Amino acid sequence: MATHTHDTETFDTGQVEGDTADQTSAVTLEAETAGSPNNHHEGVVPYRRVGRNAQRRSAVHSLPEAGVSLGVARYIIVKKFTSGTKLERFELRRYRWVQSLIFTVQEINQNLNLLPNISLGFEIYDSCNAEARALKGIIFQLSGKKEQLIPNYCCREPNHLLAIVGDVSSQVSIQMARILGLYHFPQVDKGGAIVIMDTDYYLGEGNGQLSSPSHYMKMPIDPTPNFKQEIDEFLDLAVSEGITSDTVKAHLTVTYGASAVVLSNKRIFPSFLRIYPNDRFVSLGLANLVSHFGWTWVGIVAEETDYGGYGSQMLKEELAKLGICIAFFETVSTVYSEKRIKQTTAVIKESTANGIVMFFFQYNMYSLIEEIARQNITGKIWVASEPWSLTTMLTENNCFKVLNGTIIFAIRRGNMVGFKQFLFNLLPSAHPDDMFIHTFWEYAFGCKWMYVNQNLLENQTLTDRKQFCTAKEDLTKLDIPFFDASSFRYTYNVHIAVNVVAHALQNLIDCRMGSGPFENASCTTLGHFMPWQLLHYVKNVHFKAQNGDDIFFDSNGDPPAVYDLLLWHINRDETSQYLDIGCFDFNAKEVLTFNKTAFILTAGEIKFPHSACSESCSPGYRKVIREGQPACCFDCIACSSGEISNQTDSNDCFRCTSAYWPNEQRDDCIQKRTDFLSFNEPLGTTMAALSIFAAFIPAAILFIFIKNKNTPIVKANNRELSYLLLFALILCFLCSLLFIGQPTTITCFLRQVVFGISFALCVSCVLAKTMMVIIAFRATIPNSNLRQWVGPKLPNAVVFTCTLLQVVICCAWLASSPPFPEHNMTSQNGIIILECNEGSNVAFWILLSYMGVLAIASFAMAFLARNLPDSFNEAKFITFSMLVFLSVWLSFIPAYLSTKGKFVVAVEIFAIISSSAGLLTCIFIPKCIIILLRPESNSRDYLMNRGNNRK
């Protein structure tokens, strides 16, 4: 970007006249062109320099000339082959990029606050998207010779190249950067690069290195073919051995170029800077967008280029970090192959993945989308990388309707005040030196210019159809994307790229000695600075664009990563539009934001399908990955008893704490309910009532016995033992009440002890009565020694001794391991059983065993004495009572061991009541019947006569 002190500048193709009053210089565009009468040669094409007004012209400084090499011009004419047909189209978008450069230079030259009294100029060259052409243009700018390129020599004076803007292609930009960045020349990219350098310094250093054997050595032969053959053989061997795949091999054999990510490597490209974000942010954003939609099963389709290969690889890495699985990964060759197109289409159609991410440039996707439309594959949502935001193909072909709802990552849109009006002023009369103005006019209005050498028949046909251009057509009445401010994306980047250089120069000019960034706080001056000095200012540039965008570079030379999210939507009237639905700003607190007013997905509008290999496991279930399938393909298994999962797609279930239990859905832990045999519940109430009622029966019988104590039936078999047995039965019935109600320390301490001692007393009395029956019979035998045992001493001693042994057992139990209340959380699911821990199960079973020994002894003795000829013989009744007693407690053992919770207590109460009732019924009910119902039988004579009759 420069000023000149001369009015005209001469090139090999001829002299371009300048406006002496406006102090102009030549601006050239090197391009291979077609379709315009002014474009019959390949070479330099003049553009008018944009200058300052007359009031500022007197103070112009002499600056190095700025050659601004833009990749924007390289696709103005695009040739495309489809199905054997040669198509040629004029790319309005690329032409707008050229106009953006011209507009920005004009804007800067008219800005009184930016580079005052300094005029900027430019030259434009076409790289044709070819590295060789780009390098040829660079050498031309450096040497000043177009027809004969002379490396390391400058034929044009003065030739102080300042900046190069370009190219759009990363591949071309990399080749430019390798040459122009050798000596840390700052390079800024708009979708290409701006290279800041001093020509003389570059030529001197470059010539020195090229001529020095310490830097370069000439090789006798070109080793490239041999290297290629060795690499191919090695890769073929790797594929045959199964070490790699054909797809990986295809990426490994790429011979040149790289993804834009490599340009962030400051070791390789220390002076490269760019206006659009690193490609890795696209992959990161796509992965986060897929995650935002809740998709876990997506397909990837990429073109078989560096862009598609590296971009899709980065996307797969980011998806893996988010736990998203790849349903399929297909690559499509840029060379048309019907077989591969149909194969990829079949994979897409058969896949269960409804979300598909595409890494394609627009001109490489046409054949695939045509086939998808032909097979009518619907129900898919496509997410596309940023090149799709540049295409108009979606709106120009009906087959692209299958892509309705496609979400596109787009370079941020920028507002350029006055640029739209600037485009409306693109008139042939106002820009006669513009080599593309006539082609633009023909494309915009669908007309043809009439030329003198044109075929007369063709002229006649055009005249009949009224398709001649008149130059009086009105651009403001056109509704074409060329004027659509919403599509100013790369156009805006061109605008920013030029402003970056301008602001860096302004900062260089504003430097004050003593506070400069260089050695000894020094500054540099215009026309005498080194490239690395300007590089410092470019790296540290920081300014606000007109629309408020913050423009700066990070340590890798990358700008803030900001993307627009577009939704391509077909309306009900068959028109289509791009809806701005959100934004990805990787520097903001909220990275992803949506425009809710535009992002409306209602009935009749776009519906986003769910994309998952397996439906999510709801809470209460856990995932079990299907064998041999990706992690996103799984079955849902219900959590086991006692476990919950409270998250969707939980990998594991976990147990609740001991005081909690899963709810029915097993997605939350709820507090366990406490349970015990309560007096308030039916079972507890029934048991308590039955115990109390049963206790009244032996009490009533005791009352009857006391009232009839002198009758023979009461006096027989030791009256005092009968009283004691009835009292013991009362205790046995009542002790069951200690088992009902919430366990406490006192009740737990007493209940088994009272139960054991009461029953020991009861069974001891029965044993004593049985012994007395046998002794009484044996004592009637003459000279029997048992007569001395007749009387109350022996039975009392037996009862006391047997009961005392049970008391000793209970005391030892209480002293060593006393029972205590506890919360049993394991015996029943979801319930905390309030129960008494027996302390020592051994002691408990010893207590029961002792009772069993007494009962068996009583049963054996009674069984032996059952047929003794005595009217007062109770042996039969005692035998039946002991049989009932033993049957109850033998049944109790398995029931007790197999029952859980409060029913353990209920079983023991039932055994207590049943065994006590058996003793009471078998021993005392027959006597009560005689006393109450058959008093005539309750006499000594009657009983003696019955005894004699038995004999």
ChimeraX attribute file (.defattr): number of C-alpha atoms within 10 A of each C-alpha:
attribute: neighborCount
match mode: 1-to-1
recipient: residues
	/A:1	23
	/A:2	20
	/A:3	22
	/A:4	20
	/A:5	11
	/A:6	11
	/A:7	16
	/A:8	16
	/A:9	15
	/A:10	12
	/A:11	14
	/A:12	11
	/A:13	13
	/A:14	9
	/A:15	12
	/A:16	19
	/A:17	15
	/A:18	17
	/A:19	12
	/A:20	11
	/A:21	8
	/A:22	15
	/A:23	20
	/A:24	24
	/A:25	30
	/A:26	22
	/A:27	21
	/A:28	22
	/A:29	23
	/A:30	21
	/A:31	24
	/A:32	18
	/A:33	21
	/A:34	18
	/A:35	16
	/A:36	16
	/A:37	15
	/A:38	17
	/A:39	18
	/A:40	12
	/A:41	13
	/A:42	13
	/A:43	19
	/A:44	20
	/A:45	23
	/A:46	21
	/A:47	21
	/A:48	21
	/A:49	23
	/A:50	24
	/A:51	22
	/A:52	23
	/A:53	13
	/A:54	10
	/A:55	8
	/A:56	15
	/A:57	15
	/A:58	9
	/A:59	10
	/A:60	15
	/A:61	17
	/A:62	14
	/A:63	19
	/A:64	23
	/A:65	21
	/A:66	23
	/A:67	28
	/A:68	27
	/A:69	29
	/A:70	29
	/A:71	28
	/A:72	33
	/A:73	27
	/A:74	26
	/A:75	23
	/A:76	26
	/A:77	22
	/A:78	13
	/A:79	11
	/A:80	12
	/A:81	10
	/A:82	10
	/A:83	7
	/A:84	7
	/A:85	8
	/A:86	9
	/A:87	10
	/A:88	13
	/A:89	13
	/A:90	20
	/A:91	17
	/A:92	19
	/A:93	23
	/A:94	20
	/A:95	21
	/A:96	21
	/A:97	24
	/A:98	19
	/A:99	20
	/A:100	26
	/A:101	26
	/A:102	21
	/A:103	19
	/A:104	21
	/A:105	24
	/A:106	18
	/A:107	17
	/A:108	23
	/A:109	22
	/A:110	20
	/A:111	13
	/A:112	13
	/A:113	10
	/A:114	17
	/A:115	19
	/A:116	17
	/A:117	19
	/A:118	22
	/A:119	28
	/A:120	23
	/A:121	24
	/A:122	27
	/A:123	24
	/A:124	26
	/A:125	30
	/A:126	25
	/A:127	29
	/A:128	21
	/A:129	20
	/A:130	15
	/A:131	19
	/A:132	14
	/A:133	16
	/A:134	25
	/A:135	18
	/A:136	17
	/A:137	23
	/A:138	22
	/A:139	20
	/A:140	20
	/A:141	26
	/A:142	26
	/A:143	22
	/A:144	22
	/A:145	19
	/A:146	18
	/A:147	10
	/A:148	9
	/A:149	19
	/A:150	15
	/A:151	16
	/A:152	18
	/A:153	17
	/A:154	21
	/A:155	14
	/A:156	14
	/A:157	8
	/A:158	12
	/A:159	19
	/A:160	23
	/A:161	22
	/A:162	24
	/A:163	27
	/A:164	32
	/A:165	29
	/A:166	31
	/A:167	29
	/A:168	22
	/A:169	23
	/A:170	24
	/A:171	21
	/A:172	25
	/A:173	30
	/A:174	25
	/A:175	19
	/A:176	25
	/A:177	26
	/A:178	13
	/A:179	15
	/A:180	25
	/A:181	23
	/A:182	15
	/A:183	17
	/A:184	21
	/A:185	29
	/A:186	31
	/A:187	31
	/A:188	33
	/A:189	30
	/A:190	28
	/A:191	25
	/A:192	33
	/A:193	33
	/A:194	35
	/A:195	31
	/A:196	30
	/A:197	29
	/A:198	23
	/A:199	23
	/A:200	16
	/A:201	14
	/A:202	20
	/A:203	17
	/A:204	12
	/A:205	14
	/A:206	17
	/A:207	14
	/A:208	13
	/A:209	13
	/A:210	14
	/A:211	11
	/A:212	11
	/A:213	10
	/A:214	8
	/A:215	9
	/A:216	10
	/A:217	10
	/A:218	8
	/A:219	7
	/A:220	6
	/A:221	6
	/A:222	9
	/A:223	9
	/A:224	9
	/A:225	9
	/A:226	10
	/A:227	11
	/A:228	13
	/A:229	11
	/A:230	12
	/A:231	14
	/A:232	15
	/A:233	12
	/A:234	12
	/A:235	21
	/A:236	16
	/A:237	13
	/A:238	15
	/A:239	16
	/A:240	12
	/A:241	10
	/A:242	10
	/A:243	9
	/A:244	14
	/A:245	14
	/A:246	14
	/A:247	13
	/A:248	12
	/A:249	15
	/A:250	13
	/A:251	15
	/A:252	12
	/A:253	12
	/A:254	11
	/A:255	8
	/A:256	9
	/A:257	18
	/A:258	18
	/A:259	20
	/A:260	24
	/A:261	16
	/A:262	16
	/A:263	26
	/A:264	22
	/A:265	14
	/A:266	14
	/A:267	9
	/A:268	14
	/A:269	22
	/A:270	20
	/A:271	30
	/A:272	31
	/A:273	30
	/A:274	26
	/A:275	27
	/A:276	23
	/A:277	23
	/A:278	21
	/A:279	22
	/A:280	19
	/A:281	20
	/A:282	24
	/A:283	24
	/A:284	17
	/A:285	24
	/A:286	23
	/A:287	23
	/A:288	19
	/A:289	18
	/A:290	21
	/A:291	15
	/A:292	10
	/A:293	13
	/A:294	13
	/A:295	20
	/A:296	26
	/A:297	27
	/A:298	24
	/A:299	22
	/A:300	23
	/A:301	22
	/A:302	25
	/A:303	21
	/A:304	21
	/A:305	22
	/A:306	19
	/A:307	21
	/A:308	22
	/A:309	22
	/A:310	22
	/A:311	25
	/A:312	23
	/A:313	15
	/A:314	20
	/A:315	24
	/A:316	20
	/A:317	14
	/A:318	19
	/A:319	23
	/A:320	13
	/A:321	11
	/A:322	14
	/A:323	13
	/A:324	23
	/A:325	21
	/A:326	19
	/A:327	24
	/A:328	17
	/A:329	17
	/A:330	21
	/A:331	21
	/A:332	22
	/A:333	15
	/A:334	15
	/A:335	8
	/A:336	16
	/A:337	13
	/A:338	12
	/A:339	9
	/A:340	15
	/A:341	20
	/A:342	16
	/A:343	14
	/A:344	20
	/A:345	20
	/A:346	15
	/A:347	15
	/A:348	23
	/A:349	18
	/A:350	9
	/A:351	15
	/A:352	18
	/A:353	25
	/A:354	23
	/A:355	24
	/A:356	23
	/A:357	24
	/A:358	23
	/A:359	28
	/A:360	25
	/A:361	22
	/A:362	16
	/A:363	13
	/A:364	18
	/A:365	20
	/A:366	18
	/A:367	19
	/A:368	19
	/A:369	19
	/A:370	17
	/A:371	18
	/A:372	22
	/A:373	18
	/A:374	11
	/A:375	13
	/A:376	13
	/A:377	17
	/A:378	14
	/A:379	17
	/A:380	23
	/A:381	23
	/A:382	21
	/A:383	24
	/A:384	23
	/A:385	24
	/A:386	24
	/A:387	16
	/A:388	24
	/A:389	24
	/A:390	16
	/A:391	14
	/A:392	12
	/A:393	15
	/A:394	22
	/A:395	17
	/A:396	10
	/A:397	11
	/A:398	12
	/A:399	18
	/A:400	16
	/A:401	20
	/A:402	22
	/A:403	22
	/A:404	20
	/A:405	22
	/A:406	22
	/A:407	26
	/A:408	27
	/A:409	27
	/A:410	25
	/A:411	25
	/A:412	23
	/A:413	18
	/A:414	22
	/A:415	19
	/A:416	19
	/A:417	11
	/A:418	10
	/A:419	18
	/A:420	16
	/A:421	11
	/A:422	13
	/A:423	17
	/A:424	14
	/A:425	15
	/A:426	16
	/A:427	19
	/A:428	18
	/A:429	11
	/A:430	10
	/A:431	15
	/A:432	15
	/A:433	15
	/A:434	19
	/A:435	22
	/A:436	24
	/A:437	20
	/A:438	23
	/A:439	24
	/A:440	21
	/A:441	21
	/A:442	20
	/A:443	15
	/A:444	17
	/A:445	15
	/A:446	11
	/A:447	17
	/A:448	20
	/A:449	19
	/A:450	18
	/A:451	10
	/A:452	8
	/A:453	7
	/A:454	10
	/A:455	10
	/A:456	12
	/A:457	9
	/A:458	11
	/A:459	18
	/A:460	11
	/A:461	11
	/A:462	16
	/A:463	13
	/A:464	10
	/A:465	10
	/A:466	11
	/A:467	17
	/A:468	17
	/A:469	16
	/A:470	12
	/A:471	13
	/A:472	9
	/A:473	13
	/A:474	11
	/A:475	17
	/A:476	12
	/A:477	8
	/A:478	13
	/A:479	10
	/A:480	10
	/A:481	13
	/A:482	18
	/A:483	20
	/A:484	10
	/A:485	17
	/A:486	13
	/A:487	21
	/A:488	27
	/A:489	21
	/A:490	26
	/A:491	25
	/A:492	23
	/A:493	25
	/A:494	30
	/A:495	25
	/A:496	24
	/A:497	27
	/A:498	24
	/A:499	21
	/A:500	24
	/A:501	27
	/A:502	20
	/A:503	19
	/A:504	21
	/A:505	18
	/A:506	17
	/A:507	18
	/A:508	22
	/A:509	14
	/A:510	13
	/A:511	16
	/A:512	13
	/A:513	13
	/A:514	12
	/A:515	11
	/A:516	15
	/A:517	17
	/A:518	13
	/A:519	8
	/A:520	10
	/A:521	12
	/A:522	13
	/A:523	19
	/A:524	18
	/A:525	11
	/A:526	12
	/A:527	14
	/A:528	10
	/A:529	14
	/A:530	15
	/A:531	22
	/A:532	17
	/A:533	18
	/A:534	24
	/A:535	24
	/A:536	18
	/A:537	20
	/A:538	28
	/A:539	23
	/A:540	16
	/A:541	19
	/A:542	16
	/A:543	15
	/A:544	10
	/A:545	16
	/A:546	12
	/A:547	10
	/A:548	10
	/A:549	13
	/A:550	13
	/A:551	17
	/A:552	19
	/A:553	19
	/A:554	12
	/A:555	11
	/A:556	19
	/A:557	28
	/A:558	21
	/A:559	19
	/A:560	20
	/A:561	21
	/A:562	23
	/A:563	24
	/A:564	23
	/A:565	26
	/A:566	25
	/A:567	23
	/A:568	22
	/A:569	22
	/A:570	20
	/A:571	12
	/A:572	9
	/A:573	6
	/A:574	9
	/A:575	9
	/A:576	16
	/A:577	13
	/A:578	19
	/A:579	17
	/A:580	20
	/A:581	20
	/A:582	19
	/A:583	20
	/A:584	25
	/A:585	19
	/A:586	16
	/A:587	10
	/A:588	12
	/A:589	7
	/A:590	10
	/A:591	13
	/A:592	18
	/A:593	14
	/A:594	14
	/A:595	13
	/A:596	10
	/A:597	8
	/A:598	12
	/A:599	15
	/A:600	12
	/A:601	11
	/A:602	8
	/A:603	7
	/A:604	7
	/A:605	13
	/A:606	18
	/A:607	14
	/A:608	14
	/A:609	14
	/A:610	18
	/A:611	23
	/A:612	21
	/A:613	23
	/A:614	17
	/A:615	15
	/A:616	19
	/A:617	21
	/A:618	18
	/A:619	20
	/A:620	26
	/A:621	28
	/A:622	26
	/A:623	24
	/A:624	18
	/A:625	16
	/A:626	12
	/A:627	9
	/A:628	7
	/A:629	10
	/A:630	15
	/A:631	17
	/A:632	23
	/A:633	21
	/A:634	20
	/A:635	16
	/A:636	19
	/A:637	14
	/A:638	19
	/A:639	22
	/A:640	15
	/A:641	12
	/A:642	19
	/A:643	22
	/A:644	28
	/A:645	27
	/A:646	18
	/A:647	17
	/A:648	15
	/A:649	20
	/A:650	19
	/A:651	14
	/A:652	15
	/A:653	23
	/A:654	12
	/A:655	16
	/A:656	17
	/A:657	13
	/A:658	14
	/A:659	18
	/A:660	20
	/A:661	25
	/A:662	25
	/A:663	17
	/A:664	11
	/A:665	16
	/A:666	22
	/A:667	20
	/A:668	19
	/A:669	22
	/A:670	16
	/A:671	17
	/A:672	18
	/A:673	12
	/A:674	15
	/A:675	17
	/A:676	21
	/A:677	25
	/A:678	17
	/A:679	17
	/A:680	11
	/A:681	11
	/A:682	11
	/A:683	16
	/A:684	22
	/A:685	16
	/A:686	12
	/A:687	21
	/A:688	23
	/A:689	14
	/A:690	17
	/A:691	22
	/A:692	16
	/A:693	13
	/A:694	21
	/A:695	23
	/A:696	14
	/A:697	19
	/A:698	26
	/A:699	16
	/A:700	12
	/A:701	18
	/A:702	21
	/A:703	14
	/A:704	15
	/A:705	23
	/A:706	15
	/A:707	11
	/A:708	16
	/A:709	17
	/A:710	12
	/A:711	16
	/A:712	19
	/A:713	23
	/A:714	23
	/A:715	15
	/A:716	16
	/A:717	20
	/A:718	16
	/A:719	19
	/A:720	17
	/A:721	20
	/A:722	21
	/A:723	21
	/A:724	16
	/A:725	26
	/A:726	26
	/A:727	18
	/A:728	23
	/A:729	28
	/A:730	24
	/A:731	21
	/A:732	29
	/A:733	29
	/A:734	24
	/A:735	26
	/A:736	26
	/A:737	20
	/A:738	20
	/A:739	28
	/A:740	24
	/A:741	19
	/A:742	19
	/A:743	22
	/A:744	14
	/A:745	13
	/A:746	12
	/A:747	20
	/A:748	23
	/A:749	21
	/A:750	18
	/A:751	18
	/A:752	22
	/A:753	23
	/A:754	19
	/A:755	23
	/A:756	24
	/A:757	25
	/A:758	25
	/A:759	28
	/A:760	29
	/A:761	28
	/A:762	28
	/A:763	29
	/A:764	28
	/A:765	28
	/A:766	30
	/A:767	27
	/A:768	22
	/A:769	26
	/A:770	30
	/A:771	20
	/A:772	22
	/A:773	26
	/A:774	19
	/A:775	19
	/A:776	20
	/A:777	16
	/A:778	15
	/A:779	17
	/A:780	11
	/A:781	11
	/A:782	8
	/A:783	8
	/A:784	11
	/A:785	11
	/A:786	15
	/A:787	16
	/A:788	10
	/A:789	14
	/A:790	14
	/A:791	13
	/A:792	14
	/A:793	9
	/A:794	15
	/A:795	24
	/A:796	16
	/A:797	12
	/A:798	17
	/A:799	22
	/A:800	15
	/A:801	14
	/A:802	22
	/A:803	23
	/A:804	15
	/A:805	15
	/A:806	23
	/A:807	20
	/A:808	12
	/A:809	20
	/A:810	23
	/A:811	13
	/A:812	13
	/A:813	22
	/A:814	18
	/A:815	9
	/A:816	12
	/A:817	14
	/A:818	19
	/A:819	24
	/A:820	17
	/A:821	19
	/A:822	17
	/A:823	16
	/A:824	19
	/A:825	19
	/A:826	14
	/A:827	12
	/A:828	12
	/A:829	14
	/A:830	22
	/A:831	21
	/A:832	24
	/A:833	24
	/A:834	21
	/A:835	24
	/A:836	23
	/A:837	18
	/A:838	20
	/A:839	18
	/A:840	14
	/A:841	13
	/A:842	11
	/A:843	19
	/A:844	18
	/A:845	12
	/A:846	15
	/A:847	23
	/A:848	19
	/A:849	12
	/A:850	17
	/A:851	24
	/A:852	18
	/A:853	12
	/A:854	20
	/A:855	24
	/A:856	18
	/A:857	17
	/A:858	26
	/A:859	25
	/A:860	16
	/A:861	19
	/A:862	28
	/A:863	19
	/A:864	14
	/A:865	21
	/A:866	19
	/A:867	12
	/A:868	18
	/A:869	15
	/A:870	19
	/A:871	18
	/A:872	19
	/A:873	23
	/A:874	23
	/A:875	27
	/A:876	20
	/A:877	20
	/A:878	26
	/A:879	25
	/A:880	19
	/A:881	26
	/A:882	29
	/A:883	21
	/A:884	19
	/A:885	24
	/A:886	18
	/A:887	13
	/A:888	19
	/A:889	20
	/A:890	13
	/A:891	12
	/A:892	18
	/A:893	15
	/A:894	10
	/A:895	15
	/A:896	17
	/A:897	9
	/A:898	10
	/A:899	14
	/A:900	14
	/A:901	20
	/A:902	19
	/A:903	16
	/A:904	18
	/A:905	21
	/A:906	20
	/A:907	17
	/A:908	18
	/A:909	25
	/A:910	18
	/A:911	22
	/A:912	24
	/A:913	23
	/A:914	18
	/A:915	25
	/A:916	26
	/A:917	22
	/A:918	19
	/A:919	26
	/A:920	21
	/A:921	18
	/A:922	20
	/A:923	22
	/A:924	21
	/A:925	16
	/A:926	12
	/A:927	18
	/A:928	18
	/A:929	11
	/A:930	14
	/A:931	20
	/A:932	12
	/A:933	11
	/A:934	11
	/A:935	13
	/A:936	10
	/A:937	15
	/A:938	19
	/A:939	12
	/A:940	13
	/A:941	11
	/A:942	14
	/A:943	17
	/A:944	14
	/A:945	12
	/A:946	16
	/A:947	15
	/A:948	12
	/A:949	10
	/A:950	11
	/A:951	9
